[in-house]
Amino acid sequence: MATTASLQAVGSSLSFTAVSTQSLPKTSSSLSVPFPRVCLKTNFFGVSHALRRSSVCGSKVRPSSSAAIVRGSLHDKAENLFSHHNNDEEQVMALFEFNEGDKGSPFLVKNNKTSQVPCIGDLVPYSNKVYDSTGKKYLGRSAGLCVEVLHDSASGGDLFETTTSHYVGDYGHLSCQGLYLTYADSEMAIAGGSGIFRGARNWVHCHNIEGPLKLIYTYHIKGIAKLPAELAQPPLHVDEVKKVLVQANKA
């Protein structure tokens, strides 16, 4: 009964005001908006609110001369807002990331120093060398941070929440974020980029060649201009990559 009385009290505080269509300006060059204009006034705890919708169904509303009308669906507007280059064509770019034992990377920061195995909260900051899709041409470096989420005792591997950036010289950089597994392939989201990668979106596939120390990142990119030829080359087959690594180690 108390609940019913409360609802009746709230209902009595609501008032609806009908808006006449005759008060709206009439024009031939205008924009139709398919939902009605409603003014809802509420008074809860002495606070007044008014929620208004923009037009009357089927009526014509003159756009303000000082306001630009953005046409298209909400999805299109969002893409235009966050995309530097409105290109929905998917482009593939592969980068090789090799840890060559320099720069003191990777570095383990233990969350629980008494634990002999990796545990949740352990941090692994790192920086590796980045090569083109052939694994031969040096392009720049990676920089990232892994946060331990789960240690897989069966495989001896780990699952990390990872943020990674690949810096490829004057071209700019690409960043990705998501779950990274040391014992299996991973897929992450492209978080954005700079330079020619400004506005990049979509996803990236990460393949472990040798644990977390040698990897192939295959970016599936949308939202940017056409990639330069040297970056758009398809990646080598994993077996060919291993041959390249063997030759490099012999050298």
Disulfide bonds with the S-S distance in Angstrom:
none
